[in-house]
Amino acid sequence: MSPETSEPVTGGWRAHTPATASCPTGTVVLSGGAFSTSDTTANLLTSVAPLGPHRFTASMANTSNVDQQVTFAVCAAKPAKYAIVSQSETDMGVDDPALTPVCPAGTSVLGGGLQVVNPGFDIAIAGSLDEDRHGWFGEAVNQRAGATTFTGQAICAA
């Protein structure tokens, strides 16, 4: 396994900053995540998920002009029965959507995430974690009025 990281990304004031980590040729993403140099609530993760089998991406709403975000991917040779399972929901208003995509029978969850289409300052990731080794739980705090699509993803293998 190899951990791969994105280049540090610094957002300007009120910037919405994505960063993506890519796996080396011949490997797939098993898991991933992101972290910020911020020690305040000035930055919020607004999307963190696999972007296909070879990349992991995260977005951060940045209300600081100095804090950085780094996204990381854990990569390895493709394991048996490798699959990325998705579950989507369009939330029509101010709500806290929760999604739990489940891995196929005979596989276990390795990682996952919650992707927000058109993330912004009015949405934050509330949770993104393993759900009983067979799925991935993703929840967002949504303060946006109007339709927003959320996609929970589970990275699975035997």
C-alpha positions as CSV (number, residue, x, y, z in Angstrom):
1,M,0.0,0.0,0.0
2,S,1.1,3.5,-0.6
3,P,-0.3,6.7,0.8
4,E,-0.5,9.4,-1.8
5,T,-1.2,13.1,-1.1
6,S,-2.4,16.1,-3.1
7,E,-0.3,19.3,-3.2
8,P,-1.3,21.6,-0.3
9,V,-4.1,23.9,-1.5
10,T,-4.5,27.3,0.1
11,G,-7.9,29.0,-0.5
12,G,-8.4,32.7,-0.4
13,W,-11.0,34.5,1.6
14,R,-14.4,32.7,1.1
15,A,-12.8,30.3,-1.4
16,H,-14.2,26.9,-2.1
17,T,-11.1,24.8,-2.6
18,P,-11.0,21.2,-4.0
19,A,-7.9,19.0,-3.8
20,T,-7.4,15.5,-5.3
21,A,-4.9,12.8,-4.6
22,S,-4.1,10.3,-7.4
23,C,-3.0,6.7,-7.2
24,P,0.1,5.4,-9.0
25,T,-0.4,3.5,-12.3
26,G,-1.5,-0.1,-11.6
27,T,-3.1,0.7,-8.3
28,V,-6.6,1.6,-7.1
29,V,-7.9,3.8,-4.2
30,L,-8.8,1.8,-1.1
31,S,-9.6,4.7,1.2
32,G,-8.8,8.4,1.6
33,G,-9.5,11.5,3.5
34,A,-8.5,15.1,4.0
35,F,-7.1,17.4,6.7
36,S,-6.7,21.1,7.1
37,T,-4.0,23.2,8.8
38,S,-6.8,25.2,10.5
39,D,-7.2,25.1,14.2
40,T,-10.5,27.0,14.1
41,T,-13.9,26.4,12.6
42,A,-13.0,28.8,9.8
43,N,-12.8,25.8,7.4
44,L,-15.3,23.1,6.7
45,L,-15.0,19.9,4.7
46,T,-17.9,20.1,2.2
47,S,-17.2,16.9,0.2
48,V,-14.8,14.0,0.7
49,A,-15.1,10.9,-1.5
50,P,-13.4,8.6,-4.1
51,L,-13.5,10.1,-7.6
52,G,-13.5,6.8,-9.5
53,P,-11.1,3.9,-8.8
54,H,-7.9,6.0,-9.1
55,R,-8.4,9.2,-7.2
56,F,-9.8,10.6,-3.9
57,T,-11.0,14.2,-3.7
58,A,-12.1,16.6,-1.0
59,S,-13.4,20.1,-1.0
60,M,-13.1,22.7,1.8
61,A,-15.1,25.9,2.3
62,N,-12.3,28.3,3.5
63,T,-13.1,31.5,5.4
64,S,-9.4,32.1,6.1
65,N,-6.8,33.2,3.7
66,V,-3.9,31.2,5.2
67,D,-5.1,27.7,6.0
68,Q,-4.3,24.8,3.7
69,Q,-6.0,21.6,2.9
70,V,-4.4,18.3,1.9
71,T,-6.3,15.3,0.5
72,F,-4.8,11.8,0.8
73,A,-5.5,8.4,-0.9
74,V,-4.5,5.0,0.3
75,C,-3.6,3.0,-2.8
76,A,-2.7,-0.7,-3.6
77,A,-3.0,-3.3,-6.2
78,K,-6.7,-4.0,-7.1
79,P,-8.0,-6.6,-4.6
80,A,-10.5,-9.4,-5.5
81,K,-14.1,-8.2,-6.0
82,Y,-13.1,-4.5,-5.9
83,A,-16.1,-2.2,-6.3
84,I,-17.2,1.3,-5.5
85,V,-20.9,1.3,-4.6
86,S,-22.9,4.5,-4.7
87,Q,-26.2,5.7,-3.2
88,S,-27.6,9.1,-4.2
89,E,-30.2,11.4,-2.9
90,T,-31.5,14.8,-3.9
91,D,-32.4,16.9,-0.9
92,M,-35.0,19.5,-1.6
93,G,-34.3,21.9,1.2
94,V,-32.8,22.6,4.6
95,D,-32.2,19.0,5.9
96,D,-29.5,16.7,7.1
97,P,-29.3,13.9,4.5
98,A,-27.7,10.6,5.6
99,L,-26.8,7.9,3.1
100,T,-25.5,4.3,3.7
101,P,-24.4,2.5,0.5
102,V,-23.9,-1.3,1.3
103,C,-21.2,-3.5,-0.1
104,P,-22.1,-6.6,-2.2
105,A,-22.3,-10.0,-0.4
106,G,-18.9,-11.5,0.1
107,T,-17.1,-8.2,0.4
108,S,-16.3,-5.7,3.2
109,V,-15.9,-2.0,3.2
110,L,-12.4,-0.6,2.9
111,G,-13.2,3.1,2.8
112,G,-15.8,5.5,1.4
113,G,-17.0,9.1,1.5
114,L,-19.8,11.6,0.9
115,Q,-19.7,13.6,-2.3
116,V,-21.7,16.8,-2.6
117,V,-22.6,18.1,-6.1
118,N,-21.9,21.8,-6.1
119,P,-20.6,22.0,-2.5
120,G,-20.5,25.4,-0.8
121,F,-20.5,27.3,2.5
122,D,-24.0,26.2,3.4
123,I,-23.2,22.5,3.5
124,A,-20.7,20.6,5.7
125,I,-19.8,17.0,6.2
126,A,-21.1,15.9,9.6
127,G,-19.9,12.3,9.4
128,S,-18.2,9.9,7.0
129,L,-17.3,6.5,8.5
130,D,-17.5,2.7,8.4
131,E,-20.9,1.2,8.9
132,D,-20.6,-2.3,10.5
133,R,-17.8,-3.3,8.0
134,H,-20.4,-3.8,5.2
135,G,-21.2,-0.3,4.2
136,W,-20.3,3.4,4.6
137,F,-22.3,6.0,6.4
138,G,-22.2,9.6,5.2
139,E,-24.1,12.5,6.6
140,A,-24.2,16.2,5.8
141,V,-25.5,19.4,7.5
142,N,-27.4,21.1,4.7
143,Q,-28.5,24.7,5.2
144,R,-29.1,25.3,1.5
145,A,-32.6,26.1,0.3
146,G,-33.3,24.2,-2.9
147,A,-32.2,21.0,-4.5
148,T,-28.7,19.5,-3.7
149,T,-27.5,16.1,-4.7
150,F,-25.5,14.0,-2.3
151,T,-23.8,10.7,-3.1
152,G,-22.6,8.3,-0.5
153,Q,-19.8,5.9,-1.7
154,A,-18.5,2.6,-0.2
155,I,-15.2,1.2,-1.5
156,C,-15.5,-2.6,-1.2
157,A,-13.4,-5.8,-1.7
158,A,-13.2,-9.4,-0.7
